[in-house]
Amino acid sequence: MASVDECRQAMHELAARLDDNAEAGKKIDLDRTLAARITDLQVAFHCRLTGGRLVDITDGDDPKAKIALITNSDDLVAMIAGREDITRLLAARRISIRANPFDLLKLRKLL
């Protein structure tokens, strides 16, 4: 099981990776709150996804988040590190993403 610090670091790595692709992300009109809920650690992080970037990553849940990523700590860290494919995790129901269907289509372009 990954630690809370490893999950927090993974979220910041994802933000850095999206920053590197910020030009592509600017083409995607998506400005939403996002909550990453880590089930095995009973923790969450929330941030804002805007202009193809993750900004303001903060500890704690946002129950009103428009996009919710729900997974366990190991799968979150492995997915962000590139050791696991998000499509495979979704198919195996090891990760779930709750969002408006149109937002999911836009998110797919970022990933």
N, C-alpha and C positions, 0 to 999 in steps of 0.2 A: 504494500500500500504506500503510495506516495504521500509525502507530508504536505501540510498546508503551504509551507514556504515553497516547495517544489511546484505546486499548483499555481501559486501567485507568480512565480518566475515564468512558468509556461505561458500565463496570460500576457505577461510583459513581452515575452519572445514573440507571441502572435502579433501583438501590437507593433513591434519592431518590423516584423516581416511585412505586415500590411503597410507600414510607412514606406518601405522600400518599393512597394507597388502602388504608391499613392496616386500616381498619374492615371493608371488604369482605373482605380477606384473612384476617381473624380467623375468618371463617365456614368457611374451608377448613382442614381438619385435615391439614396437611402439614408435617412437620418432617424435612427431608432435607439431606444434604450435596450440594453442587453444584460441579461442575468445568466451567469454560469453557476449552476447548482451542482455541488459535488456531494453525491449521496452518501458515500461511505465515511466521509469526514464530517458530515452535517455542517458544511460551510458553504458560503456562496461569495461570489464577486459580482459587482455590477459595473457597467461602463456605458459609454455611448458609442455607437457605430455611426460615423458621419464622414462623408466624402471618402469612403473606402478605408477609413482609419478607425482604430479603437482608441478612444481618449478617456481620460478621467477614470482609470481603473481603480476601484475602491473595494475594500472588504465589506461584506454584508450583502444581503439579498435586496432586490427591488421587486416587490410583488406586482407592481404595475408595469414591469418591463414588457415591451412589445415583442421581444425575442427572448426565449429561454432555452438555454443549452443545459441538458440534464445528463450527467454521466458520473462515473466513479473516478477517483483520483488517478489511478493507473492509466485508464483509457484516455483521459484528458491529456496527461503528460505525453503518452505515446503518440497520440494523434498530432499534437502540436510539434513534437520532435520529428514527425515524419515516419515513425516506425509502424503506424497503423493508418489505414486508409479510411477516411470519413464515410465513404460509401459502404464499405464492408462493415464498419461499426454500426451504421444505421440499419443495414440489412439484418445484422445479428441482434438488433435491439439492445445493443450495449450503450447506445447513445440516443438521445431523442432531442429534437429541436421543435419547439412550439413557436409557431409564427404564422402570420397571415400567409396564405399560399403565394401571393404576389411577392411578398418579401422573401420567401424561400427561393423563388426563381432568381431574384436579384442577388441573394447570398451565394447562390451556386456559382455565379460569375466571379465572385471574389475568391472562392476556394478553388 
